[in-house]
């Protein structure tokens, strides 16, 4: 079985990988069926979503950390009219890359 470093997943014409491409890239080197790889990927995303939604972080060694970022309500300006508008508070997913991932991307 080839290592993950030896696998170059297919990327579509827009230079982005879609879910089906990611499933194939997981299934082929791991020996999993595409159905099992999809189940594993879906379960991974569900766990990350649920943990972060509760306000906790998910740290994946040598990859990075997913966490919840909260933005306070604030005032803004409509760029077309210059009118002051209220921007509601919001929550979003944050990701911080681990040093190992940053180093891999830099080389």
C-alpha positions as CSV (number, residue, x, y, z in Angstrom):
1,X,0.0,0.0,0.0
2,X,1.5,3.4,-0.9
3,X,2.0,6.0,1.7
4,X,-0.1,9.2,1.7
5,X,3.0,11.1,0.5
6,X,3.1,9.0,-2.7
7,X,-0.6,9.6,-3.6
8,X,-1.4,12.6,-5.8
9,X,-5.1,12.9,-5.8
10,X,-6.9,14.0,-9.0
11,X,-7.9,17.6,-9.1
12,X,-10.7,18.9,-11.4
13,X,-10.4,21.6,-13.9
14,X,-11.1,24.4,-11.4
15,X,-8.0,23.4,-9.4
16,X,-10.0,22.4,-6.4
17,X,-10.8,18.9,-5.1
18,X,-14.4,18.0,-4.7
19,X,-15.8,15.5,-2.1
20,X,-15.9,12.6,-4.6
21,X,-12.2,13.3,-5.5
22,X,-11.3,13.3,-1.8
23,X,-13.2,10.1,-1.2
24,X,-11.3,8.4,-4.0
25,X,-8.0,9.8,-2.7
26,X,-8.7,8.3,0.7
27,X,-10.1,5.0,-0.5
28,X,-7.3,4.0,-3.0
29,X,-4.2,4.1,-0.8
30,X,-6.0,2.9,2.3
31,X,-7.6,-0.2,0.7
32,X,-11.1,1.0,1.8
33,X,-14.0,0.8,-0.5
34,X,-15.3,4.2,-1.7
35,X,-18.4,3.6,0.3
36,X,-16.4,3.0,3.5
37,X,-14.1,6.0,2.8
38,X,-17.2,8.2,2.3
39,X,-18.7,6.9,5.7
40,X,-15.4,7.7,7.4
41,X,-15.1,11.1,5.9
42,X,-18.7,12.0,6.7
43,X,-18.2,10.8,10.3
44,X,-15.0,12.9,10.6
45,X,-16.8,16.0,9.4
46,X,-19.8,15.3,11.7
47,X,-17.5,14.9,14.8
48,X,-15.6,18.1,14.0
49,X,-18.9,20.0,13.4
50,X,-20.5,18.8,16.6
51,X,-17.4,19.4,18.8
52,X,-16.7,22.9,17.5
53,X,-20.4,23.8,17.6
54,X,-20.3,23.1,21.4
55,X,-17.4,25.5,21.7
56,X,-14.5,23.1,22.0
57,X,-11.6,22.8,19.6
58,X,-10.5,19.8,17.6
59,X,-6.7,19.5,17.3
60,X,-5.2,17.0,14.7
61,X,-1.5,16.4,15.3
62,X,0.7,17.7,12.5
63,X,-2.3,19.1,10.7
64,X,-4.0,21.8,12.6
65,X,-6.7,23.0,15.0
66,X,-10.4,23.7,14.2
67,X,-12.1,26.0,16.6
68,X,-15.1,28.4,17.0
69,X,-14.5,32.1,16.3
70,X,-16.9,34.6,17.6
71,X,-17.2,38.1,16.2
72,X,-18.9,40.8,18.3
73,X,-21.6,43.0,16.8
74,X,-20.2,46.1,15.3
75,X,-21.0,49.2,13.1
76,X,-20.1,49.2,9.5
77,X,-20.7,51.3,6.4
78,X,-22.6,50.5,3.2
79,X,-19.9,51.2,0.6
80,X,-22.5,52.3,-2.0
81,X,-24.3,54.8,0.2
82,X,-21.9,55.5,3.0
83,X,-24.8,54.8,5.4
84,X,-23.9,53.4,8.8
85,X,-25.3,49.9,9.3
86,X,-25.4,47.4,12.2
87,X,-23.5,44.2,11.6
88,X,-24.8,41.4,13.8
89,X,-22.6,39.2,16.0
90,X,-21.6,36.0,14.3
91,X,-19.8,32.7,14.8
92,X,-17.6,31.0,12.3
93,X,-15.2,28.0,11.9
94,X,-11.6,28.9,12.4
95,X,-8.6,26.8,11.4
96,X,-5.0,27.2,12.5
97,X,-2.4,25.2,10.6
98,X,0.1,23.2,12.6
99,X,3.8,23.8,12.1
100,X,4.2,20.5,10.3
101,X,1.6,21.4,7.8
102,X,3.1,24.9,7.3
103,X,6.5,23.4,6.8
104,X,5.1,20.9,4.3
105,X,3.4,23.6,2.3
106,X,6.5,25.8,2.3
107,X,8.7,23.1,0.7
